[in-house]
Structures are given as C-alpha cells and as structure tokens.
Amino acid sequence: MKTAILNLILFILFLVISFTVSSILSSIQKINFHIKKRNTVKIFFVVG
C-alpha cells in the first residue's frame, strides 16, 4: 500500500515539475521573440 502512495506522490511531483518547466520555457521563448522583434525594428531603422 505504501509503495502505491509513494508512486502516486512521485507521479504528481513529476507532473508538477514538467508543467512548471514547460511554462518557464514558453515564457522564455516569448521574451526571446520580443527581443528579436525589437532588434529587427532597430535594423530596419538603421537600414532606412
């Protein structure tokens, strides 16, 4: 019985960690995208 509860706790922990990591990665990608957009705008101004 204890092993089943332990497995459940480990599974929940794994889900929480994977969800957190994916959300962090998506936020980092959004930030990088914004930075790239700003850089392309700056390049356009320099070229123009």
C-alpha positions, 0 to 999 in steps of 0.5 A: 500500500505504501509503495502505491502512495509513494508512486502516486506522490512521485507521479504528481511531483513529476507532473508538477515539475514538467508543467512548471518547466514547460511554462518557464520555457514558453515564457522564455521563448516569448521574451526571446521573440520580443527581443528579436522583434525589437532588434529587427525594428532597430535594423530596419531603422538603421537600414532606412 
